[in-house]
């Protein structure tokens, strides 16, 4: 069995477990951790994760963050000066953080999303260098009704997540779903 098939199988085990409703936001977050070299293959198989979710009588909602930076930059008044002096973009990264957070909040607060919905997020690799995934999750965890599934291209070792295996990791309480582990109750 390939890595993505194993990840999908382990995800389906998690989505099939009972969903306690009295959990805090951080306890409702799942990170589907996969090798960053499998990004395109994973994207091609997102529909299988949706089907696995629906087979277990849950709803599915997708939030794609891939183009968020490009869309934000296209609307930025000073974008031309950023190309001349890229270090100046740091001055307005707070606005970008707000845009990313707002994009995800719109999905989480949609009237169709309830406590039986998996809101899945992909395209987070495009945030690299501009925003930490831990910041994003912390800024929306209070709005999670069902489960937040973050497709995470990187590594998870000893409760530490490393995006794209290129940066010092951070310790986060999300439930890791990998190709190597069976399901554990959260």
Helices and strands as residue ranges (DSSP letters): H 3-16, G 25-28, E 29-34, G 36-38, H 39-44, H 46-55, E 59-64, H 68-75, H 79-84, G 86-92, H 93-108, E 117-122, G 124-127, H 133-140, G 141-143, E 147-157, E 160-163, E 170-171, E 175-177
